[in-house]
Amino acid sequence: MRNSSTRLVHKSIGIDQPRPVEQEELPFRVRIVRNENQLLKAVHIRSEAYGRHWPSLYESLGNPEPQDRNPNSLIFLAEQKNDNSAIGTMRIDTNLITPLPISHDIDLPADLASDTIAYVTRLGVKQGRIGSLAKLTLFKSLHRYCLAKQISWILVGVHPPNDKDYLRLEFKDIYAPDVLVPIPSSFGIPLRFMAFEVVSAERLWRSTKNPLYTFMFKKYHPDVEIFSSVSGMWSHPRRAQARLSESVSIFDELGIPLI
């Protein structure tokens, strides 16, 4: 710890003192799904979100999928603090142990295929501003998780016009921008595949003065609990029998739509 004389010396030679971390409370928490009750909440949100665009998928996605319980998969869930209701979710598949399931459906560029990847799927949020904030926070949670797990790339397959969200996040196409690929796991919906390099994200967003930089990298959000949720009560396996008892304005500026 610096003493007062050290602070005076630093001031006299023009060294800035460390600024306190800006902490921001959110009206919800983001955790990793660890039990069946949480999984069912995530399933409901995703089926509701997909059903808004493709009504036939509401029932198709109304039950957990085998990939939800795959050891290479992870599900994030955003829940309101006031009533624990779910407002957003995403699932990620990784190739840390086995190849990505999607690798059977598309040809990945060599630099991605030989590296570690988190593939985002089944992203869904509630409508309205709270859903938009949850969506951004889910992405921040994903980025932090990838850094901790030494995952190099985030991969998404998105149907236009939702690709605009990822362009604002500075994802890059892995094929030509007009190439849409239908895959079985997305019910044949044509998708635009885009990737994001995890390690260079902070430098990239700082250099481009991305409007989301402060939220993503400067602010501390204690309600992103994806690491604490791996310990304690959250460490229980996801078993069927387990039943454990001010940034919103940025979306107006960016015009980020809901999925």
C-alpha positions, -999 to 999 in steps of 0.1 A, spaced: 0 0 0 13 34 -9 21 58 20 14 96 20 50 104 10 48 81 -20 16 98 -31 33 132 -28 63 121 -49 40 107 -76 20 139 -76 52 161 -79 65 142 -109 32 141 -127 22 105 -122 -16 101 -121 -30 84 -91 -51 53 -97 -87 60 -103 -113 41 -83 -131 14 -103 -165 25 -115 -190 0 -102 -225 -3 -117 -253 -23 -102 -277 -41 -126 -313 -50 -120 -305 -86 -128 -278 -112 -123 -260 -134 -148 -251 -169 -137 -243 -203 -152 -271 -227 -153 -264 -255 -128 -298 -271 -121 -329 -282 -138 -351 -253 -126 -326 -228 -141 -324 -248 -173 -362 -247 -178 -362 -210 -173 -336 -207 -201 -356 -229 -223 -387 -208 -219 -369 -176 -227 -353 -190 -258 -385 -205 -271 -403 -173 -265 -376 -152 -283 -373 -175 -313 -411 -178 -315 -415 -141 -320 -397 -144 -353 -405 -180 -363 -438 -190 -345 -433 -227 -354 -401 -228 -333 -420 -219 -301 -430 -255 -296 -399 -270 -312 -377 -252 -286 -401 -257 -257 -380 -285 -241 -344 -289 -232 -321 -302 -260 -294 -329 -257 -268 -302 -262 -280 -284 -231 -265 -312 -210 -234 -318 -230 -203 -313 -209 -188 -291 -236 -217 -267 -234 -225 -240 -210 -257 -219 -205 -258 -183 -191 -290 -171 -175 -300 -136 -166 -325 -133 -138 -342 -103 -123 -332 -95 -88 -367 -86 -76 -385 -118 -85 -358 -142 -100 -377 -142 -133 -356 -150 -164 -350 -122 -189 -322 -136 -211 -301 -166 -219 -274 -179 -243 -257 -213 -248 -221 -217 -258 -205 -248 -272 -167 -251 -270 -141 -272 -287 -119 -275 -256 -125 -313 -253 -142 -324 -285 -149 -307 -319 -178 -283 -322 -210 -300 -333 -213 -273 -360 -180 -283 -375 -199 -311 -392 -221 -286 -410 -197 -258 -421 -161 -255 -431 -143 -232 -407 -113 -212 -419 -80 -227 -410 -71 -201 -384 -104 -208 -365 -105 -245 -370 -70 -249 -354 -78 -227 -324 -101 -226 -294 -137 -215 -301 -169 -207 -282 -199 -210 -305 -229 -189 -294 -263 -204 -299 -298 -202 -285 -295 -166 -276 -328 -151 -265 -339 -121 -243 -371 -105 -232 -384 -76 -253 -378 -40 -242 -349 -21 -228 -343 -46 -200 -338 -73 -227 -313 -52 -246 -293 -46 -214 -294 -83 -206 -282 -91 -241 -251 -69 -238 -244 -82 -203 -246 -118 -216 -220 -109 -242 -198 -93 -215 -202 -125 -194 -192 -146 -224 -161 -125 -231 -149 -127 -195 -155 -164 -195 -135 -169 -227 -106 -149 -213 -106 -170 -182 -107 -203 -202 -82 -191 -228 -107 -194 -256 -94 -174 -286 -125 -169 -307 -163 -163 -303 -183 -176 -333 -219 -168 -341 -243 -177 -368 -270 -151 -371 -300 -144 -394 -303 -109 -408 -312 -83 -397 -298 -94 -364 -263 -94 -379 -263 -57 -373 -259 -63 -336 -227 -82 -342 -213 -57 -367 -217 -30 -339 -197 -54 -317 -171 -55 -345 -175 -92 -354 -160 -101 -387 -174 -123 -414 -157 -157 -418 -172 -159 -454 -183 -132 -477 -210 -109 -461 -237 -122 -485 -231 -159 -478 -258 -174 -457 -255 -210 -447 -285 -231 -435 -276 -257 -409 -297 -285 -392 -293 -272 -357 -309 -239 -366 -338 -256 -383 -325 -248 -418 -326 -210 -412 -299 -194 -433 -272 -179 -411 -244 -154 -415 -213 -167 -397 -191 -142 -379 -162 -143 -355 -147 -122 -328 -111 -124 -315 -113 -125 -277 -78 -113 -266 -77 -83 -290 -112 -70 -281 -101 -44 -256 -74 -29 -278 -98 -30 -308 -127 -13 -291 -104 13 -275 -88 22 -309 -121 24 -327 -138 44 -298 -166 19 -297 -195 33 -277 -198 1 -258 -162 2 -246 -169 18 -212 -197 -8 -204 -176 -37 -215 -142 -28 -201 -142 1 -177 -172 -6 -155 -172 -33 -129 -205 -52 -128 -207 -74 -96 -239 -89 -109 -220 -108 -135 -216 -139 -113 -204 -165 -138 -174 -174 -117 -189 -174 -83 -217 -196 -97 -193 -224 -103 -187 -228 -65 -210 -234 -36 -246 -243 -44 -241 -235 -81 -215 -263 -84 -241 -290 -83 -244 -309 -116 -272 -302 -140 -293 -333 -132 -330 -338 -140 -337 -346 -103 -318 -316 -89 -341 -288 -76 -320 -265 -55 -340 -247 -30 -280 39 -163 -265 18 -193 -298 14 -210 -295 47 -229 -266 33 -249 -290 12 -269 -309 43 -280 -276 57 -293 -267 25 -311 -301 14 -322 -295 -22 -311 -326 -42 -319 -339 -73 -300 -337 -107 -315 
